[in-house]
Amino acid sequence: MGILSHPHAFLSRARSFARGALSPLPASGGLWLAAALTVAGQAPLPSEYQVKAAFLYNFAKFVEWPTNAFAAPDTPILIGVFGENPFGHDLEATVAGKIINGRQLEVRAVKTLAEARRCHILFITAEERRRRGDLLNSLQSASVLTVSEGAHPGAGDGVMIDLFMERKRVLFYIDNEAAQRAGLKISPRLLKLSRRSSND
């Protein structure tokens, strides 16, 4: 796996990532981004949820939705957080002022299944793992990119992207088949950064 052995290099990459530059790191057996979260004696690195916020922003850049997922050409890309918000203000700060294909990005708290269906990206917090089944069933006919944390990556339950921690790094697994069933097209560039693609 990609290991960031130089903290200052990682900080630079993390800042670039937040600005929208996907910078894959070479690694034996594949390519994906690894995020070291703490390094003793060094300047503070981005927190776990700052890194996850950067991931969500960049997922929006490398996913194509069906045209009918938006009411108008300038309809914002809506990022919903299902469960208690673990980001604080980091997610809003990450997407503030950003425009993707002519669309701004908005962040909203999601409390109901109906609200979840109106999102373009839905982040499911770890505390909502028990409700994943009902939530995913309600989204089967919706073009919503589902992103979750705290579950075993590649569980096969229909979540499209699983974020998980490994040795103090944030990694992600993509279930591209689940995304395709929802009418979403994930860029091959993003698939290459997945810990393991279901199409591999």
Steps between C-alpha positions, in 0.01 A plus 500: 500500500603857452685615809584862565834482672572874486247708699579829329450338161167364620389841626579648161312220327204536734477869422518423129235233546268746672550736206384225270816331378487122522862398557531120499801358679687211337484176695561137430184329382295813442446870545301673767525792735605434859469764769726489805318685775757555774876531505670569833715810510369641174257777418137386529378313195143512372260322732314185401188696410688770315638223280155343463354840408764532228407154375131593475580813301720308260251217463260763363759595237546147374143372494249563221129507585212447256362827367167436671675506839500881475201727453701761307853551359595707805334281764753457783665170580348414835717318754295358784627379837280225644550484874667735744747717309858390579658766276424808706544779246772323301275368224333837442842668499636248249224556243442872560529693175577188297326443167492169312368501143318825566346379825564622851514253787272509801518305825188404691411292803278207404250363749247308290502252212317752283775756560762237417345440157541868413878488545761439233759380752393349831754450778378238748667541838633206700229540762233429236636157403191326637277701268710444187276221374178701512674807364657318205173327418329839480768627260492212251324703232687825574825625344666570834869431556510333840815536711531331836748448781550253779402187308712223357613622157339312216218365717285472190197663657460759224708786640696642208803635684621381840746721689707317757805543720808286468817577695388858557428550131169569331441263209195430289344208319274550197215268405472610139225252422276661762572842349418377151168358619411851617591650163824658626824499302816504709812619322769236441741746664307470825460124467878469481525663843266247657653248737323242290251549220213254465577493129859386553 
